[in-house]
Amino acid sequence: MNSTELITGIGELTTQVESTSPRERLHDAALVVGDGRILWIGPAARAPAADHRTDVDGRAVLPGWVDTHTHLVFGGDRSAEFEARMAGQAYAAGGINTTVAATRAATEDQLVATAQRLRHEAEGQGTTFLETRTGYGLDVASEARSARAAASVADVVTFLGAHIVPAGMGRRTYLDLVTGPMLQAVLPYVQFIDAFCERGAFDVEETREVLLAGRAAGLGLRVHGNQLGFSGGVRLAAELGALSVDHCNYLEPADIDALAAGATVVTLLPACDLSTRQPFPPARRLLDAGVTIALATNCNPGTSYTTSMPYCVATAVLQMGLTVGEAVWAATRGAARSLGRDRGTDAIGSLFVGGRADLQVLNAPSISHLAYRVGVPLTGAVWRQGVRVAPMP
Amino acid sequence: MNSTELITGIGELTTQVESTSPRERLHDAALVVGDGRILWIGPAARAPAADHRTDVDGRAVLPGWVDTHTHLVFGGDRSAEFEARMAGQAYAAGGINTTVAATRAATEDQLVATAQRLRHEAEGQGTTFLETRTGYGLDVASEARSARAAASVADVVTFLGAHIVPAGMGRRTYLDLVTGPMLQAVLPYVQFIDAFCERGAFDVEETREVLLAGRAAGLGLRVHGNQLGFSGGVRLAAELGALSVDHCNYLEPADIDALAAGATVVTLLPACDLSTRQPFPPARRLLDAGVTIALATNCNPGTSYTTSMPYCVATAVLQMGLTVGEAVWAATRGAARSLGRDRGTDAIGSLFVGGRADLQVLNAPSISHLAYRVGVPLTGAVWRQGVRVAPMP
């Protein structure tokens, strides 16, 4: 075994070992890390010896964030479109074409460098497990290149060939490509498949065809649904038992019933909702119906160019009706569940003996400060698989 | 003269030298700083020599934030009250009593240490000029001590004896104290007077009495008005020609007309609005009526425990209808105007030759990224009166 590290003086420890929110918070705790795993958790007074010792002086410790929805492989910039939208222009899915052109024009090294920079920025804000997805290539070679770049940067990758029908291509021709050669080309690099089920993108039957092709190839299912209207994407996700349906700004009672009857996680993307000026999803009603919630950044250059999970947690508390405990759970263990990774030895999003040492220290005595002190950068040290990726400032 | 510093490679320079928003942004600019002042501004290609040179590599440079509304002198913590409010409990002004008791129980050294820590945290986020106020002492000795502590930490101080009537004291007795011995005791330390004109605090006639006593003593006028209802505070502020009226969540058309007819600045406090779940003020209507807007944090342990001006700017853009240029102007030159400090040699909130070298570098090519990349800590280096108070990360 390599050297061990004792992290002690933890004022408040959030482990997320219970399987539903809200979480219990332990006080005066300590933990020992070694070989990328957690070796011991308990009261600080009974902590065993270790090679190194870090005293966090009463600060809060919790699992690193699990960001399940990002689009980090892209070229170009859409700050001008953003400024125009803030001055009153409505969001439409077609803006994606701008990024597709810039992504195709970029070299693979450029794509990887941008994605790495954003991953590093996310780690500095406490993110220890990151999904990213394709969807700005939209031809076989470009999607394969995007998937390879994504796999070199992220922990898991989602194939989003079905983002939009690219300019100049017929719908049927493109669907045959996505469900055929493009899917085969990305398969070595991806674990999930996603489709954008929305007016201006793909309808329910097209989405179903894409998802079923992905399932047949062994991929987990994710859906972009009901962001811009009642698209039917949520009902389809529930019907197919998708791992997650993301956005969900427009939900009818029957959508909530369908979600409550199944195990599909709803992933909320509050930064995107604000940037596109969509109404927030009815998060409180979903929770009260028993639906599992995850929180993610949706980091992308068009509609949500943030890597900040702390901002998403704070916004969920201040504006979406989640308690602090519920929001933190959604950004850790809830997010893990939406990746099928919340149980077993390789579980993420919770802290348990034998599990991955993915954790963060806040420069604050409690997770409540994530919303109480909104906007203040509170991330202290961050460990990913036991390795410190961000120092204590 | 001490040594000079050339800051070059500025991708976008926002000077705020025009007196109304939105601002022009210069490209490929440089500036020279020496003896705490700006010595030169112009195109990078024509920059003069200097003793030291900092290349900011295409980043945006703008004036440091001017935070005109904070309550940094306090004891204790109200995170439990915050969590209860997030779980559905309504905000009432009475919670102030909790902080009054804790402030009276703290030593002056403790009060100064807390305020210094928060000022340092604010500087790390780009704030170079900071107001703070009393209002958690509410007896003569405690207010005098708070004013002295405030003056040792902040650039300017506001006397807020009229925060609430403290528990166990008659209204008339307290007003006589505030307008008499308490005002005299704080006078060596303060430049402004403020009163909380609200149900549960002071009515319009009481507020008028307090403000007029302050004016007679030579203080500039500020008002907490119309936060929890139509309190009349806004109309009174306009009538008296106060420098600023802060909050303004509830405005009738006649309030907006009164503001448009005068020069009183409206100071928006978006983090407080979210934390107390008040409706946002009609910022767009105010701007369209020609009212000058400032943005501030309202940093205090009860209703807005943030030091983050970037968060306030982003929220104003994403949720209150300001353009990026308008929000940045409101957080710099608009804020300066609300302190009577936006013109002349000692002006703050704008960058001009001969003026104070209070400026910040963003880790981004444009001020648009403050909202486009919401939540991401973008503050780079910060200079206050020519001295670097935050390094380039």
Interface residues (C-beta under 8 A of the other chain):
Chain A: S79 F82 E83 M86 A87 E121 G124 Q125 A271 L274 S275 Y305 T306 T307 S308 P310 Y311 C312 V317 L318 Q319 T323 V324 S366 S368 H369 A371 Y372 R373 V374 G375 V376 P377
Chain B: S79 F82 E83 M86 A87 E121 G124 Q125 A271 L274 S275 Y305 T306 T307 S308 P310 Y311 C312 V317 L318 Q319 T323 V324 S366 S368 H369 A371 Y372 R373 V374 G375 V376 P377
